[in-house]
Amino acid sequence: MNENWPMENIKIDCTVLSPGKAVGSLCFPERMSTAVGTVTSFSEHDTRKESQRFKYHAAKLSEDIQADIDRVEQEGRESESDILRAHSDILKDSEYHNRVHHAIEEMELAAEDAVEHVLDEIAQMLADSGSELFKERVSDFRDLTFRLREHLAEEPSAFDHLLASVTDPVPAVSELFPSMILRGRKQGVKAFITESGTPFSHAIILAKSFSIPVILVPAISALDQHVGVQVLVDGENGNIVVLTPGEKHEPLRGVSEPQRVESTNIPVKLWINVTDPAQLHAFDWEGIEGVGLYRTEALFMSKTAHFPSEREQLKVYSDFFKFCGDRPVTIRTVD
């Protein structure tokens, strides 16, 4: 037995971001993952090659995101797929591509650094907007930086490799991204520990949807000495318990089991969620009551160079109401 291991359980108070309870092995994926913020140098004669690298890997990442969207939609999770669709829209935006190519050619940046430079500019614009909603979306842009750097490295993902090598992983990360939730779900992650985020971030929305507990701690560095040790993440009472090695823990209670629901004759009305009015073009409205929620923030998220003008918004909203006809709709405006 390692002499540095605790002889009794240690409890650490935390903040719950996504509820639930889980036991697993503490690990630190960021120590093996592609570093964000590492400058990559290259010859000034390689600008064309770097632009081609960016274009190729942005397209490959778009394919990966679309595959994630398809899988989530097959599970009937339309709201969750909307989050991923916003990432896809950013990658396909021509203005975003132009800015990255400009950074490569004029600033002589490698593709990795050009991607980070442009996305950091956009993220900073959102952070400085004064809108709490936009601030929540900064991590989405950092997520794209994280994933594009992995693609551009042209090596197997260190993040995925570590999770696959740990039994019942409980990753501790400084910032939790939506893509980490999806990948963690595939790799059997039991819970996440992070030192940043709010209950309204896209990553936490996904975690709640997939019933993955997430706990917020002041600093993950406080857990360094416990790497590889079994921890109980208690997303009900707001704490982490570092378990004594070799000690058997009580079975988890309070985790709801799937319940069979008998058929009833209660009338049910069907509504749809919309992020892009174009989704309603030639839409079959049979059996649909109306639009339960139209997320107007998707329009802002798809514009990487500037926010949509009043004229652009008027055109989009006019098309939306035209497609809906006289059906009732609920619109969530950007604050």
Secondary structure, DSSP 8 states (H G I E B T S, - for coil): --TTS-SS-EEEE-EEEE--EEEEEEE-GGGTS--TT------GGGHHHHHHHHHHHHHHHHHHHHHHHHHHHHTT-HHHHHHHHHHHHHHH-HHHHHHHHHHHHHS---HHHHHHHHHHHHHHHHHTTS-HHHHHTHHHHHHHHHHHHHHHHTS--HHHHHHHHSSSEEEEESS--HHHHHHHHHTT---EEESS--TTSHHHHHHHHTT--EEE-S-GGGGGGGTTSEEEEETTTTEEEE--TT-------S---------------EEEEES-GGGGTT---TTEEEEEEEETHHHHHT-SSS---HHHHHHHHHHHHHHHTTS-EEEE---
